[in-house]
Every structure is written in structure tokens, then in C-alpha cells.
Amino acid sequence: MAKLNTETIARLRQLVEDGRQVLQEVEDLKQGLNETVKAIGEELEVKPGQLMKVIKTAKKGDLTEKREQFDEFEEMLNAIGKGV
């Protein structure tokens, strides 16, 4: 570990304070998003969890990958006679 002198202690304090603030902001934003999703879900009669999946899929841009995974899942269920 590096020796702690006055400069490194000041930098460490600043890092911890900045990190604490960022984490608090992230927590606050997530809470606000959850509240918004819940309210809109009630309006649209859609489960909040479903809306969050849509948001996360849109963010990641991985709908094609999810569709392929579902197709594989469906194929396995059909193979064992449990498909719909």
C-alpha cells in the first residue's frame, strides 16, 4: 500500500466523498424510475416488471439475442412434449 501523506489523504477523502455522492444519486434515480414505471404500469395495466424488461432490452439492444434464446427454449420444450 502506498504511504499516506497529506496529499494522498486529501485525494482519498475527495474520492470517497465523490463516490458516496454518485452512489446516492444513482440510488435516487433508480427509485424515481421505479416509481415512474409503477405509475405508468398502473395506467397501462402492464406489470412494472414487464416494463422494466422492455427498458433494459431497449438499453442493451439485445432483442434478437433474447428472441434466439426463447426459440431455443421453445424447441427444448417441444422436444420433451411440454410445448404449448
N, CA, C and O atoms as a GROMACS GRO file, in nm:
protein
  336
    1MET      N    1   0.084  -0.118   0.000
    1MET     CA    2   0.000   0.000   0.000
    1MET      C    3   0.089   0.124   0.000
    1MET      O    4   0.194   0.128   0.064
    2ALA      N    5   0.044   0.223  -0.073
    2ALA     CA    6   0.120   0.349  -0.079
    2ALA      C    7   0.116   0.417   0.057
    2ALA      O    8   0.020   0.404   0.133
    3LYS      N    9   0.222   0.487   0.083
    3LYS     CA   10   0.226   0.560   0.210
    3LYS      C   11   0.130   0.677   0.201
    3LYS      O   12   0.122   0.747   0.100
    4LEU      N   13   0.059   0.697   0.308
    4LEU     CA   14  -0.039   0.805   0.311
    4LEU      C   15   0.026   0.932   0.363
    4LEU      O   16   0.069   0.940   0.478
    5ASN      N   17   0.032   1.031   0.275
    5ASN     CA   18   0.080   1.161   0.317
    5ASN      C   19  -0.038   1.258   0.308
    5ASN      O   20  -0.149   1.217   0.274
    6THR      N   21  -0.015   1.381   0.336
    6THR     CA   22  -0.123   1.480   0.338
    6THR      C   23  -0.195   1.487   0.203
    6THR      O   24  -0.318   1.495   0.199
    7GLU      N   25  -0.120   1.483   0.094
    7GLU     CA   26  -0.181   1.492  -0.040
    7GLU      C   27  -0.266   1.369  -0.072
    7GLU      O   28  -0.378   1.382  -0.121
    8THR      N   29  -0.211   1.250  -0.044
    8THR     CA   30  -0.286   1.128  -0.076
    8THR      C   31  -0.408   1.114   0.013
    8THR      O   32  -0.512   1.063  -0.031
    9ILE      N   33  -0.399   1.156   0.136
    9ILE     CA   34  -0.514   1.152   0.226
    9ILE      C   35  -0.624   1.245   0.174
    9ILE      O   36  -0.742   1.208   0.175
   10ALA      N   37  -0.586   1.364   0.130
   10ALA     CA   38  -0.684   1.458   0.074
   10ALA      C   39  -0.750   1.400  -0.051
   10ALA      O   40  -0.871   1.412  -0.069
   11ARG      N   41  -0.671   1.338  -0.138
   11ARG     CA   42  -0.726   1.276  -0.259
   11ARG      C   43  -0.820   1.161  -0.224
   11ARG      O   44  -0.925   1.145  -0.286
   12LEU      N   45  -0.781   1.082  -0.126
   12LEU     CA   46  -0.864   0.970  -0.082
   12LEU      C   47  -0.996   1.020  -0.024
   12LEU      O   48  -1.102   0.963  -0.053
   13ARG      N   49  -0.991   1.123   0.058
   13ARG     CA   50  -1.114   1.181   0.114
   13ARG      C   51  -1.206   1.231   0.003
   13ARG      O   52  -1.327   1.210   0.008
   14GLN      N   53  -1.148   1.298  -0.096
   14GLN     CA   54  -1.227   1.352  -0.207
   14GLN      C   55  -1.290   1.238  -0.287
   14GLN      O   56  -1.407   1.245  -0.326
   15LEU      N   57  -1.212   1.134  -0.312
   15LEU     CA   58  -1.263   1.018  -0.385
   15LEU      C   59  -1.381   0.955  -0.311
   15LEU      O   60  -1.484   0.925  -0.372
   16VAL      N   61  -1.366   0.935  -0.182
   16VAL     CA   62  -1.472   0.873  -0.103
   16VAL      C   63  -1.597   0.961  -0.104
   16VAL      O   64  -1.708   0.910  -0.121
   17GLU      N   65  -1.581   1.090  -0.087
   17GLU     CA   66  -1.696   1.180  -0.088
   17GLU      C   67  -1.762   1.183  -0.225
   17GLU      O   68  -1.885   1.176  -0.234
   18ASP      N   69  -1.684   1.193  -0.332
   18ASP     CA   70  -1.740   1.192  -0.467
   18ASP      C   71  -1.812   1.060  -0.494
   18ASP      O   72  -1.921   1.059  -0.550
   19GLY      N   73  -1.751   0.951  -0.456
   19GLY     CA   74  -1.811   0.819  -0.476
   19GLY      C   75  -1.940   0.804  -0.399
   19GLY      O   76  -2.037   0.747  -0.450
   20ARG      N   77  -1.943   0.853  -0.277
   20ARG     CA   78  -2.064   0.848  -0.195
   20ARG      C   79  -2.177   0.926  -0.261
   20ARG      O   80  -2.291   0.880  -0.266
   21GLN      N   81  -2.144   1.045  -0.312
   21GLN     CA   82  -2.245   1.128  -0.378
   21GLN      C   83  -2.298   1.062  -0.505
   21GLN      O   84  -2.418   1.063  -0.530
   22VAL      N   85  -2.210   1.005  -0.584
   22VAL     CA   86  -2.251   0.938  -0.708
   22VAL      C   87  -2.343   0.821  -0.676
   22VAL      O   88  -2.447   0.804  -0.740
   23LEU      N   89  -2.306   0.740  -0.578
   23LEU     CA   90  -2.389   0.626  -0.543
   23LEU      C   91  -2.526   0.669  -0.492
   23LEU      O   92  -2.626   0.604  -0.521
   24GLN      N   93  -2.531   0.778  -0.416
   24GLN     CA   94  -2.659   0.830  -0.368
   24GLN      C   95  -2.745   0.879  -0.484
   24GLN      O   96  -2.866   0.856  -0.487
   25GLU      N   97  -2.682   0.947  -0.582
   25GLU     CA   98  -2.755   0.994  -0.699
   25GLU      C   99  -2.811   0.877  -0.780
   25GLU      O  100  -2.925   0.882  -0.826
   26VAL      N  101  -2.732   0.772  -0.796
   26VAL     CA  102  -2.777   0.653  -0.868
   26VAL      C  103  -2.896   0.590  -0.796
   26VAL      O  104  -2.995   0.553  -0.859
   27GLU      N  105  -2.886   0.578  -0.665
   27GLU     CA  106  -2.996   0.522  -0.586
   27GLU      C  107  -3.123   0.606  -0.602
   27GLU      O  108  -3.232   0.551  -0.620
   28ASP      N  109  -3.110   0.737  -0.595
   28ASP     CA  110  -3.224   0.827  -0.610
   28ASP      C  111  -3.286   0.815  -0.749
   28ASP      O  112  -3.409   0.811  -0.763
   29LEU      N  113  -3.203   0.808  -0.852
   29LEU     CA  114  -3.253   0.794  -0.989
   29LEU      C  115  -3.326   0.662  -1.009
   29LEU      O  116  -3.430   0.657  -1.074
   30LYS      N  117  -3.271   0.554  -0.954
   30LYS     CA  118  -3.336   0.423  -0.965
   30LYS      C  119  -3.472   0.425  -0.895
   30LYS      O  120  -3.570   0.370  -0.947
   31GLN      N  121  -3.478   0.488  -0.780
   31GLN     CA  122  -3.604   0.496  -0.707
   31GLN      C  123  -3.707   0.576  -0.788
   31GLN      O  124  -3.824   0.538  -0.796
   32GLY      N  125  -3.664   0.685  -0.848
   32GLY     CA  126  -3.753   0.765  -0.931
   32GLY      C  127  -3.802   0.688  -1.052
   32GLY      O  128  -3.920   0.695  -1.087
   33LEU      N  129  -3.713   0.613  -1.115
   33LEU     CA  130  -3.751   0.531  -1.229
   33LEU      C  131  -3.853   0.426  -1.188
   33LEU      O  132  -3.952   0.405  -1.257
   34ASN      N  133  -3.828   0.360  -1.076
   34ASN     CA  134  -3.921   0.257  -1.028
   34ASN      C  135  -4.059   0.314  -1.002
   34ASN      O  136  -4.160   0.252  -1.034
   35GLU      N  137  -4.065   0.432  -0.943
   35GLU     CA  138  -4.193   0.497  -0.916
   35GLU      C  139  -4.265   0.532  -1.046
   35GLU      O  140  -4.386   0.514  -1.057
   36THR      N  141  -4.190   0.583  -1.144
   36THR     CA  142  -4.248   0.619  -1.272
   36THR      C  143  -4.300   0.495  -1.344
   36THR      O  144  -4.410   0.495  -1.398
   37VAL      N  145  -4.220   0.389  -1.345
   37VAL     CA  146  -4.260   0.264  -1.410
   37VAL      C  147  -4.386   0.209  -1.344
   37VAL      O  148  -4.476   0.162  -1.412
   38LYS      N  149  -4.391   0.214  -1.213
   38LYS     CA  150  -4.509   0.164  -1.141
   38LYS      C  151  -4.633   0.244  -1.179
   38LYS      O  152  -4.739   0.186  -1.205
   39ALA      N  153  -4.621   0.376  -1.182
   39ALA     CA  154  -4.735   0.461  -1.216
   39ALA      C  155  -4.783   0.437  -1.359
   39ALA      O  156  -4.903   0.425  -1.383
   40ILE      N  157  -4.691   0.430  -1.453
   40ILE     CA  158  -4.729   0.409  -1.592
   40ILE      C  159  -4.782   0.268  -1.611
   40ILE      O  160  -4.874   0.245  -1.690
   41GLY      N  161  -4.724   0.174  -1.540
   41GLY     CA  162  -4.774   0.037  -1.545
   41GLY      C  163  -4.920   0.028  -1.501
   41GLY      O  164  -4.999  -0.043  -1.562
   42GLU      N  165  -4.953   0.101  -1.396
   42GLU     CA  166  -5.092   0.102  -1.350
   42GLU      C  167  -5.183   0.163  -1.456
   42GLU      O  168  -5.292   0.112  -1.481
   43GLU      N  169  -5.139   0.272  -1.517
   43GLU     CA  170  -5.218   0.338  -1.622
   43GLU      C  171  -5.241   0.246  -1.741
   43GLU      O  172  -5.352   0.239  -1.795
   44LEU      N  173  -5.138   0.175  -1.781
   44LEU     CA  174  -5.145   0.089  -1.900
   44LEU      C  175  -5.191  -0.053  -1.868
   44LEU      O  176  -5.211  -0.134  -1.959
   45GLU      N  177  -5.208  -0.081  -1.740
   45GLU     CA  178  -5.243  -0.216  -1.694
   45GLU      C  179  -5.138  -0.318  -1.740
   45GLU      O  180  -5.170  -0.425  -1.792
   46VAL      N  181  -5.013  -0.280  -1.719
   46VAL     CA  182  -4.897  -0.364  -1.750
   46VAL      C  183  -4.815  -0.376  -1.623
   46VAL      O  184  -4.796  -0.279  -1.550
   47LYS      N  185  -4.766  -0.496  -1.597
   47LYS     CA  186  -4.686  -0.518  -1.477
   47LYS      C  187  -4.558  -0.435  -1.485
   47LYS      O  188  -4.495  -0.430  -1.591
   48PRO      N  189  -4.518  -0.371  -1.374
   48PRO     CA  190  -4.394  -0.293  -1.374
   48PRO      C  191  -4.272  -0.375  -1.414
   48PRO      O  192  -4.182  -0.324  -1.481
   49GLY      N  193  -4.268  -0.501  -1.374
   49GLY     CA  194  -4.155  -0.587  -1.411
   49GLY      C  195  -4.143  -0.604  -1.561
   49GLY      O  196  -4.033  -0.610  -1.615
   50GLN      N  197  -4.258  -0.612  -1.627
   50GLN     CA  198  -4.257  -0.626  -1.773
   50GLN      C  199  -4.204  -0.499  -1.838
   50GLN      O  200  -4.126  -0.505  -1.933
   51LEU      N  201  -4.245  -0.384  -1.786
   51LEU     CA  202  -4.196  -0.257  -1.839
   51LEU      C  203  -4.045  -0.243  -1.817
   51LEU      O  204  -3.974  -0.193  -1.904
   52MET      N  205  -3.996  -0.288  -1.702
   52MET     CA  206  -3.852  -0.281  -1.676
   52MET      C  207  -3.775  -0.370  -1.774
   52MET      O  208  -3.666  -0.334  -1.818
   53LYS      N  209  -3.833  -0.486  -1.808
   53LYS     CA  210  -3.767  -0.573  -1.906
   53LYS      C  211  -3.759  -0.503  -2.041
   53LYS      O  212  -3.658  -0.513  -2.110
   54VAL      N  213  -3.866  -0.432  -2.078
   54VAL     CA  214  -3.865  -0.359  -2.205
   54VAL      C  215  -3.757  -0.252  -2.202
   54VAL      O  216  -3.682  -0.236  -2.299
   55ILE      N  217  -3.749  -0.178  -2.092
   55ILE     CA  218  -3.649  -0.072  -2.079
   55ILE      C  219  -3.507  -0.130  -2.089
   55ILE      O  220  -3.422  -0.076  -2.160
   56LYS      N  221  -3.482  -0.238  -2.016
   56LYS     CA  222  -3.348  -0.298  -2.016
   56LYS      C  223  -3.311  -0.357  -2.152
   56LYS      O  224  -3.196  -0.348  -2.195
   57THR      N  225  -3.410  -0.417  -2.220
   57THR     CA  226  -3.384  -0.472  -2.352
   57THR      C  227  -3.354  -0.359  -2.450
   57THR      O  228  -3.265  -0.370  -2.535
   58ALA      N  229  -3.429  -0.250  -2.439
   58ALA     CA  230  -3.404  -0.134  -2.526
   58ALA      C  231  -3.265  -0.076  -2.500
   58ALA      O  232  -3.196  -0.037  -2.594
   59LYS      N  233  -3.224  -0.070  -2.375
   59LYS     CA  234  -3.093  -0.017  -2.340
   59LYS      C  235  -2.981  -0.104  -2.398
   59LYS      O  236  -2.886  -0.054  -2.458
   60LYS      N  237  -2.996  -0.235  -2.380
   60LYS     CA  238  -2.891  -0.326  -2.425
   60LYS      C  239  -2.897  -0.353  -2.575
   60LYS      O  240  -2.797  -0.392  -2.636
   61GLY      N  241  -3.015  -0.331  -2.634
   61GLY     CA  242  -3.030  -0.358  -2.777
   61GLY      C  243  -3.013  -0.504  -2.810
   61GLY      O  244  -2.956  -0.539  -2.914
   62ASP      N  245  -3.061  -0.591  -2.721
   62ASP     CA  246  -3.038  -0.734  -2.740
   62ASP      C  247  -3.166  -0.814  -2.766
   62ASP      O  248  -3.176  -0.930  -2.726
   63LEU      N  249  -3.263  -0.753  -2.831
   63LEU     CA  250  -3.388  -0.823  -2.859
   63LEU      C  251  -3.364  -0.947  -2.945
   63LEU      O  252  -3.424  -1.052  -2.920
   64THR      N  253  -3.278  -0.937  -3.045
   64THR     CA  254  -3.251  -1.051  -3.133
   64THR      C  255  -3.192  -1.166  -3.052
   64THR      O  256  -3.231  -1.282  -3.071
   65GLU      N  257  -3.101  -1.135  -2.962
   65GLU     CA  258  -3.041  -1.240  -2.878
   65GLU      C  259  -3.147  -1.304  -2.788
   65GLU      O  260  -3.150  -1.426  -2.774
   66LYS      N  261  -3.233  -1.222  -2.730
   66LYS     CA  262  -3.339  -1.276  -2.644
   66LYS      C  263  -3.436  -1.363  -2.725
   66LYS      O  264  -3.481  -1.466  -2.676
   67ARG      N  265  -3.466  -1.321  -2.846
   67ARG     CA  266  -3.556  -1.398  -2.932
   67ARG      C  267  -3.492  -1.534  -2.964
   67ARG      O  268  -3.561  -1.636  -2.962
   68GLU      N  269  -3.364  -1.536  -2.995
   68GLU     CA  270  -3.294  -1.661  -3.024
   68GLU      C  271  -3.294  -1.753  -2.903
   68GLU      O  272  -3.315  -1.874  -2.916
   69GLN      N  273  -3.272  -1.696  -2.784
   69GLN     CA  274  -3.274  -1.776  -2.662
   69GLN      C  275  -3.414  -1.836  -2.640
   69GLN      O  276  -3.427  -1.952  -2.602
   70PHE      N  277  -3.516  -1.755  -2.664
   70PHE     CA  278  -3.652  -1.804  -2.647
   70PHE      C  279  -3.682  -1.915  -2.747
   70PHE      O  280  -3.745  -2.015  -2.712
   71ASP      N  281  -3.636  -1.900  -2.872
   71ASP     CA  282  -3.658  -2.003  -2.972
   71ASP      C  283  -3.595  -2.134  -2.929
   71ASP      O  284  -3.655  -2.240  -2.945
   72GLU      N  285  -3.474  -2.128  -2.873
   72GLU     CA  286  -3.407  -2.249  -2.824
   72GLU      C  287  -3.485  -2.311  -2.708
   72GLU      O  288  -3.501  -2.433  -2.701
   73PHE      N  289  -3.533  -2.227  -2.620
   73PHE     CA  290  -3.611  -2.270  -2.505
   73PHE      C  291  -3.739  -2.340  -2.553
   73PHE      O  292  -3.776  -2.447  -2.504
   74GLU      N  293  -3.806  -2.278  -2.650
   74GLU     CA  294  -3.929  -2.334  -2.704
   74GLU      C  295  -3.902  -2.468  -2.773
   74GLU      O  296  -3.980  -2.562  -2.759
   75GLU      N  297  -3.792  -2.476  -2.844
   75GLU     CA  298  -3.756  -2.600  -2.912
   75GLU      C  299  -3.735  -2.714  -2.813
   75GLU      O  300  -3.778  -2.827  -2.836
   76MET      N  301  -3.668  -2.683  -2.702
   76MET     CA  302  -3.646  -2.786  -2.600
   76MET      C  303  -3.778  -2.832  -2.538
   76MET      O  304  -3.799  -2.951  -2.518
   77LEU      N  305  -3.866  -2.737  -2.508
   77LEU     CA  306  -3.997  -2.774  -2.452
   77LEU      C  307  -4.077  -2.860  -2.550
   77LEU      O  308  -4.139  -2.958  -2.509
   78ASN      N  309  -4.075  -2.824  -2.677
   78ASN     CA  310  -4.145  -2.903  -2.777
   78ASN      C  311  -4.086  -3.042  -2.787
   78ASN      O  312  -4.159  -3.139  -2.805
   79ALA      N  313  -3.954  -3.054  -2.777
   79ALA     CA  314  -3.886  -3.182  -2.788
   79ALA      C  315  -3.928  -3.278  -2.676
   79ALA      O  316  -3.933  -3.399  -2.696
   80ILE      N  317  -3.957  -3.223  -2.558
   80ILE     CA  318  -3.996  -3.310  -2.447
   80ILE      C  319  -4.148  -3.318  -2.431
   80ILE      O  320  -4.198  -3.373  -2.333
   81GLY      N  321  -4.219  -3.262  -2.528
   81GLY     CA  322  -4.365  -3.269  -2.525
   81GLY      C  323  -4.432  -3.174  -2.427
   81GLY      O  324  -4.546  -3.197  -2.388
   82LYS      N  325  -4.363  -3.070  -2.389
   82LYS     CA  326  -4.418  -2.974  -2.293
   82LYS      C  327  -4.447  -2.840  -2.357
   82LYS      O  328  -4.481  -2.744  -2.288
   83GLY      N  329  -4.434  -2.832  -2.490
   83GLY     CA  330  -4.462  -2.707  -2.560
   83GLY      C  331  -4.610  -2.678  -2.564
   83GLY      O  332  -4.693  -2.766  -2.539
   84VAL      N  333  -4.642  -2.557  -2.593
   84VAL     CA  334  -4.783  -2.518  -2.596
   84VAL      C  335  -4.839  -2.532  -2.736
   84VAL      O  336  -4.956  -2.504  -2.759
   0.00000   0.00000   0.00000
